[in-house]
Amino acid sequence: MKRDPKPWRLIFMGTPKFAVPSLEALLAAGEEVVAVVTQPDKPRGRGQKVSPMPVKELALAWNLPVLQPKKLKDPEFMAALKSYAPELMIVVAYGRILTHEILALPTVGFLNVHASLLPRYRGPAPINWALIRGDQETGVTIQWVKYEVDTGEVFLQERVPIREEDNAGTMAEKLSERGAALLVQALEMLRRGEAVRDIQDESQVTYAPMITPEMRVINWDQPAEQAADWIRGLDPRPGAYTFAQGTILRLFGARVKRMAGNVAAPGAVVSLTPKGLEIACQEGSVTVAELQLAGHKRLPAADFLRGQPLLKQVLG
């Protein structure tokens, strides 16, 4: 079938850095992005200065209309969406559950880029949980959006290995890039009349709930491999932490050093090596490459420990 060169008329919905490659890819592919919907500006950084989120910054750089509704049912917002008459709508990490009225707007369909191999890890934190659970691979899914979160039919998927050196930050970068490329591929397939709608296997569903503050506290009374996976899964954001003399100590760059036997009481600081601070777990130990106190810079363990009495402490 001959390709129809006409670009898709679409509205893009997204907010954080993860969504930027998808919008960039759509623009580079020549699609007609008629509007961008993103979250309202929020305080960011140490100074908590109100500033636009990454998707808005890109949209403004391209002189695209930007909509930032406080409520998705706002009549003016809905009127604006309808006025753009989209054929397609794309959502990538927008951060809100969409209404039935919004989902019904595009005439061709509504697509989502999700950072897991659905039906595995439905929910808002799929990258974090893939690492926390010690998975060896994850992936990205292009799915048709339904009102029930992450339940829509699968259009395309791509598997991506999780390397030993990966953390939530590196995997987010990889998956955002692969998701962007897969999204462009999906739109090309739609142009050729090759839409795919594979129903998810409900027996294989797992969930990736929001990370709560309580989940970020590392339990050293568990096997070293699990403790390292928790730290990797929260690195760099939202960040795992422990307590040192009642002070929050954030942890980054975890690797399993010893995998069997108890080297010391769980949470005990065992040694400082060129690779980082070694901390005992229930079975084995974990080396943490970098440390950070609240309100201070993130530092290599050796630099952080100059003048710090951590080597005689038990963390927890």
Secondary structure, 3 states (H helix, E strand, C coil): CCCCCCCCEEEEEECCHHHHHHHHHHHHCCCEEEEEECCCCEEECCCCEEECCHHHHHHHHCCCCEECCCCCCCHHHHHHHHHCCCCEEEEECCCCCCCHHHHCCCCCEEEEEECCCCCCCECCCHHHHHHHCCCCEEEEEEEECCCCCCCCCEEEEEEEECCCCCCHHHHHHHHHHHHHHHHHHHHHHHHCCCCCCECCCHHHCCECCCCCHHHHECCCCCEHHHHHHHHHHCCCCCCEEEEECCEEEEEEEEEEEECCCCCCCCCEEEEEECCEEEEECCECEEEEEEEEECCCCCEEHHHHCCCCCHHHCECC
